[in-house]
Amino acid sequence: MPIRDVLLAILVVAIWGFNFVVIKVGVAEVPPLLLTGLRFLLAAFPLMLFIKRPATSWANIIGYGISLGVLMFGLLFLGMKLGVNASMSSIIPQLQVFFTMGFAVLLLGEKPKPWQLAGAAIAFSGIAIMGIERLGGSAFLPFILLVIGAVFWGLANVIAKKAGQIDMFAFTIWTSIAPVIPLFLLSWLFEDHDAIVATFTNPTALGIGAALFQAYPATIVGFAIWNQLLKKHPASLVAPFSLLVPIFGVFSGVLFLGETMSVPAIIGGLVIFVGLAINIFGSKFGLWKTKLVS
């Protein structure tokens, strides 16, 4: 991979890692479900007026948008509002790799490799380590919300795969409109009306900045570059860069928010990271082992 593309990949994962700090700041200014809706509204409009709808069914567009926008990001933003810090929030969603694998088995008939099953077992043991200190406390609910969000991110990935060989940038733009109305309705039903009204009548610079950063650098720019890299290079070269997202997320949380993590959280995060690494690099290890034996 040319150095230019390596730097672009690092730029994207740095943006995605730092975005967890932006979300944490944003949900302190704007109700979380409303902020999620604003993110996708800004990502969809006005670009969808100029970009042709991707050649896939409305079921795929709506299903992806609801799974990713409402059920993944909605729960992520809510969990962070309820107390999960930016550092941990950058780690837990990476479980989507294994939930994607599970849904691919159920819905696409794919068969996971042995190292993928091993990586999944290790990663979920990391989640168990993280969850032990939250059992029975108020921190357990937001923690579980992020885990459930990762489940629906996995489902969204399988829906995107079923959509076929399409323009993924256009797919990102058009699917962003699907979660907007459900998120705004849920916000009005469950979030403070005065805070919702204040978001529009007396917006803060931090609230506006958080919504704009998530819509443009994190969503449109990030996915545009990422999908272009996936088109130019094998996924096996591009995918490992996603391991840097939690590293940038934890570093950003510590640097900009002064966050700290407990010992179980650090150990659990490292175990999850090991599981992810085995999932991504396991095939190369298997090839090396075969050559060594032969």
N, C-alpha and C positions, 0 to 999 in steps of 0.2 A: 504494500500500500504506500503510495507517495506520501512524503512528509506533510504536504498540504492537506491531504485527506485525514491523516492522523491527527493533525492539529484541529481540523474541523470536528472530528469525532470527540476529541477532548473538550472542545468548546461547547458542544451540545450537552454532554454529560455534566459539565460544570454548571451550565444554565439550569439543567434539571435538578441538580443537587442543591444549588442556591435557592431554587424556587420554593423549597420547603421552609426556608426562612421567610420568604415573601408571603407564603400562605399563613404562617404563624402570625406575622404582623398584620396581615389583611383581616383575619378572622377576629382580631381585637378591635377592628374599626368597623367592619361590616358583618351582619349576620351570616353565618357560614353557608347556608343553603342559597341565600341571595347572592353571595359572592361567587359561588360556583356557577349559578345561572348567568351572572354578568360575564364571567370568564368565557363561557361558550357562546353567549350572544355576540360578544365582541369578536370572537374567533370566526363566527359565521357571517356576520354583516360588517361591511357591505360586500365582502369578497365573493359570496355565493351568487351575487348578481352578475358577476363577470366571469365566473368559472363554471363550465358545463358540469352538470350532474354526472357522477361516475357511472359507468355501464354496469350497474348491479341493481338488485331489487330494492324496493322501498323497505322490505322486511329486514334486509341486511343493514341498511342505513339507520333505520329506527332502532333495531335491536342493538346495534353497536353503540349508538348514541345514548340509549337508556342505560345499557350495562356499564359503559365507561363513565358517562357524564353524571347520571343520577346515582347509580349504585356504587360506583367506585369512588369518584371524586367527591360526591356528596357526603359519603360516609367518612372519607379521608378528612375533609374540611371540618366536619362535625366532630370527629374524634380529636382533631388538633384543637378545636375550640374548647373541648371538654378537658383538655389537659395534656395530651401526648405532645412531647416536645418535637422540635424540628429534626433533631438528630435521630431519634427513634423512628419518626415518621418517614424518614428516608430509607430505612432498612426494611421495615415490615412489608411494604407493598411489593418488594422484590420477590416475595413468595409467589407472585403471579406466574413466574416461570413454571412452577410445579403444578399450579392449578390449571394453567394452559395445557400442560402435559396430560392431566387427568381428563379434562374436557375433550382433548383430542382423541383420547382412548374411547370415551363414551360416545362422542358424536361423529368422529371421523374414522374410527376403527384403527387408529395408529397403535403401534406397540412400542412402549418405552424400552430403552436399552437398560441393561443391568446397572450401568454407572448412573443413569438418570434416576432409577429407583433408589440407589444408594445415596445420591445427592439429596433427594427429596426427604429420605428418612433422617439424614443428618440435619438438614435445614429445619425440619419440623421439631426436632429435638431442641434446636436453638430457640424456637418459639415457646416451647414448653418451659425452658429455663427463664425466658423473659417473663412468662405469664405467672410463674410461681409466686413472685413477690407481689403480684397484683390480685391474687385470689382473695375474695371476700372484702376487697376495698373498693373505693370509688374509682380507682384507676383501672379497674378490670373492664368496665363497659367501653370506654374509649379505645382501649387496647384491642378488644374484640371487634369493634367497629372497623378498625384498620385491617384486621385479618379478613373479615367478611368482604371488605372492599377489594382486597387482593383476589378473592374468589371471583368476583365479577369482572375484574380486569382480565383474568384468565379466560372467562367466557367471551369477553369482547375480542380478545386475540383470535379465538377460534372463529368467531363470526367474520372477522376481517379476512381470515384465511379462506373461508367459504365464499367470500365475495369475489375471489378469483384474481387474475392478473389485470388489475385496473390502475388508474391514476390514483395513488394513495394520498397525494396532496389534496386532490379534489375530494377524495373520500373523507379526509380529515375535516375539510371545510363544511361539507354537506352534512356529515353526521353531527357536527357541533350544534346544529339547530334543533335536533331532536330532544335534548334534555332541557331546553330553556323553559318551555311552558310548565312541564312537571316540576322543575326546581322552583320556579316562581310561585306556583300554587302551594307546594309544600312549605315554602318559606312563609307565605301569608297565613297558612293554617297553624304552623307550629312556632314561628319566631315572633319576637316582639314587634308589634306594629309601629310603635314610636321609633324604634331603631331602623326599621325598613324605610319609613317616611324620611327620617333624618339622612339616610344614605343618599337620597335624591335631592332633598331641599337644602341640606347643609353638609355636602360631601367634604371629606378630609383629603389632604394631599396623599397620605399614606394609603387610604382606601382606594383612591383613584389609581395610584401607582401600582398597587397590588393587582387590581383587575387588569390593567393594561399589560403588566409584565407577564401575567399568566396567559393572556390571550395571544400576545404577539411573540416575544422571545421564546417563552416556554412551549407554546402550542404550535404556532404557525412556522416560525423560524426553525425551532428545534426539530419538528417532524419533517419539514421540507428538506433540511440538510441530512437528517438521519435516513429518510427514505431514498434520497439520491445516492447516499453511500451504499445502501443495500442493493441498489440497482447496479452500481459500478463494481462492487466487490462481493465475494462470497459472504454469506451470513456468518460463517465461522470466523471470519476476520473482523467483522463489524460488531457482532453480538458481545464479545468479551468486554468491549468498552463500557457496557452497561454496568459492569461490576464497579466502575468508578463513581456511579451516582451516589450510593450511600457514603462513600468516602468524602466526596465533596459536600454531601448533606451534613454529615457529622462535623466536618471541619467548619462549615459555614455556621452551623448552630453554635458551636463553641466560640468562634471568632466574633460573630455579630450579635449573638444573644446571650453570651456568657453561660451557655448550658453546660450541665454536667450529667453524666450517666452513672447509675449505680453499678456495682461490680457484676450482679446477675445480668443486667442489661448489656454490659460490655461483652461478657462471656457469650451470652445468647446471640448478640450481633455477630461476633466472630464465628460462631458455629454456623449461623445462617450463611455467612460469606463463604465459608469452606464448602457448604453444600452447593451453593451456586457455582463456585469454581469447579467442583467435580462435575456438575451438570454440563457446563460449557466445555471443559477441557478433557472430560473423561474419555472421549473417543480417541484423542491423541495419545493418551496414556495407554489405552488398549492396543493401539497400533504399535507403539514402542515396545510393549510387553511381548506382542506377537513376534516382532522382529528379533527381540532378544532371545526368545525360546528357540526360534528357528535357526 
